[in-house]
Amino acid sequence: MFAGELRKQKAFFAAVDGIALLNALGAALAIHDPAHAQEARLLGTDTRMLFLGVAVVVAGWILVFRACDLYRMRAGGAKEAAAVIRGCTYAAVLSLIAGFLIHFDGSRLTIGLAYVFSIPAVLLGRVIARSLVRRIYSNPRMTIPLAIIGFNDVGRYLFDQVSSEMTFYEPVGFVDEAPEGRQYHGLPVLQGLSSLTELAKLHPCLE
């Protein structure tokens, strides 16, 4: 269930990135082509081929983002921002090279502007996506209390992984055979499997 939820999140963030990139391209065309001459030339081509070309470009950028680990980074922060800048830069350079190789009749300045706009567009899109996901998971009807069996390296690693992701799981404590009285990041370490009964009373949906 946990892995499946992460896959859904990654697909959602990829869709949000795609929308952000289309908006960046639209803004670049609006600024660099106010008379709509370039837009008219593009629309004068086969519509299906135009949509296919745009889809291929966006898909290519998303594949570059995936190579930059952007779909493993969804919690924000400086590391994700740096990866967005790096991904947009690589994708823009590859787009320019591909356009040159296929003799694409388009403005390189438009691609440059799209690159400039893509960074804030993607970052803003991810802020909105995170806010939406967290809002959904904060609903008490969605939250699932999670008790971690074993206060050892594996148990602590599991807690760190769950805590670092946006999930509907909410760790409520560790259960271990060692004596009580210890804590880990504010969570209690309870002694014996019998303590699961106590946790279950406090958290009826305990997993």
N, C-alpha and C positions, 0 to 999 in steps of 0.2 A: 504494500500500500504506500509506504513512504517513497520507494523508488518511482512508483507510478505517478505520485503527486509531483515529484521533482521533474519528471518528463513533461507533464502538463505545463508546469511553470516555464520550463525552457521553451516549449512551443509558443506559449503566450508571449514571452519576451521577444522571441524571434518575430512574431507577428507585429508587435509594437515597434520593434526596430524597423521593420519593413515600411510601416506607415510613416514613421519619422523620416525615413530616407526619401519616400515619395514627396513628402511635404517640403523637404530640403530642395529637391529637384524642382518642384513647382515654384518655390520662392526664387531660386536661381533664374529660372526662365522669366518670371515676372519682372525681375530687376534688370537682367541683361537684355531682355527682348520685350520692352514695353510696347512696341508696335505689333507684336505677335507675328513677326515675319518668320522667325525660326519655327515657332509653333505651327504656323500655317503650312510651312514646308514639310514638317514632320507629319502633320495630319493629312497631308496630301498623299502620303505613301499608303500602302495597304494597311488597313486598320488592324487586322489580325497580326501582321508582322510587327507593327508598332507595339502592340500590347505584349507580344512575345518578347520583343527586344527589351522592353522595360522590365518585364518579369525576370528575364535572364540577368540583367544588370543588378536588380535588387537581390536576387538569389545569390549572385556572385559576392555581393557585399556581405550578405549574411553568412556565407561560407567562410569568408575571411574573418568575420567576427567570431565564428565558431573556432577557427584555428587560433585565434587570440584568446581563447578560453572565456569569452564574454558570456557564454551561457552556463558557465559554472559560477561566474560572479554575478550575483543578482541582488546583493545586499547593500550596494552602494559603497561609498568611500573613495579615497584617493587612488587605490589600486584599480578599481573598476573604471574610474575616470581616465586614468592613464591608458588602460587597455582600450577604451573607446577611441581616444585620440590616435593610438597606434593602429587600431583596426581601420578607422576611417582613412588614415594616411595611406596604409598599404592598399586598401581597396581603390582609392582615388588614383594612385599611381598605376595599378593594374588596369583600371578602366581607360586611362589615357593611352597606355601601351596597346590594349586591345583595340581601341578606336583607331589608332594609327595603323595597326596591322590589317584591319578590315576596311580601311579607307572610309571611316564613318564621316558623313557630311554634317558635322555638328561643331558647335563652338567649344573650343577648349576652355575658354573663359567661363562658360556656363558650368562645365564640370568643376572648374576651380571654385566657383561660387557655391556650387552644390556641396563640395567638400567642406568649405568654411561653415556653411549652414548645417551640415550633417552632424557635426560634433555637438552643438547645443541642442539640436532637435532630438538626437538619440539620448543624450543625458536627461533632457526634460521628459521624454517619453518613458524612460526607466523610472524616474521619480514618481510619475503618475501611476505606472504599473505596480511599483512596490507599495504605494499608498493603497491602491485598490486591493491587492492581495492581502496586505496586513489587515485592512478593514474587514475583509471577509473572514480571515482566520481569527480575528478578535471577537467574533460573534460567539457567545457562550454555547450556542447550539452546535457550533462547528468544532470547538476546542475538545481535544481528547487528552485527559490526564495520562501520563506515562510514568510507570514505576520501573526503574532499572534494577534488574537482579544482578548483584555482584558489584561490590565497590573495589574494582581492580582496574588495571590499565584499559581493558576492553570496555568496561562499564563507563569509565570516564571519557574514553574516546567517543563512545556512542552519545553521551550527553553533549560533548563539544560539537559533534556533527549535527545533532538535532538543533542545538541552540544557535548554530551559525547559519542555519537555513530558515526560510520562511515556511513553516509548516503548521498544521492544526494540532500537532502534538505539544503538550505542555508538561515537561518533566516536573514531577512533584516530590521525588525522593529516590534514594537508593535503598535496596534491601540486601543485607549481607549477614553472614554468621559472626562477623567480628563484633566486638562490644560497641554499644551505642555511644553517642556523644560527639561524633565527628560530623563535619559538614563539608560540602563541596560547592562553591559558588552560591552559598546560601541555602542549599538543599540539605535536608537531614539525611543521615545514614541510620536506618532502622535495623534492629537486630532480629534475625530469624524470619522465616517465611510467614510465621504467624502474624507478623506486623502488616502483611498485605491486607488482612481483614480490617485493621484499623484504617489503612489508607482507602480501602474500598468504601468504608462508611463515609469518609470525608469527600471522596470523589467517586460517585456511583458509576461513572463511565470509564473507570480505570482500566487501562490495558497493560 
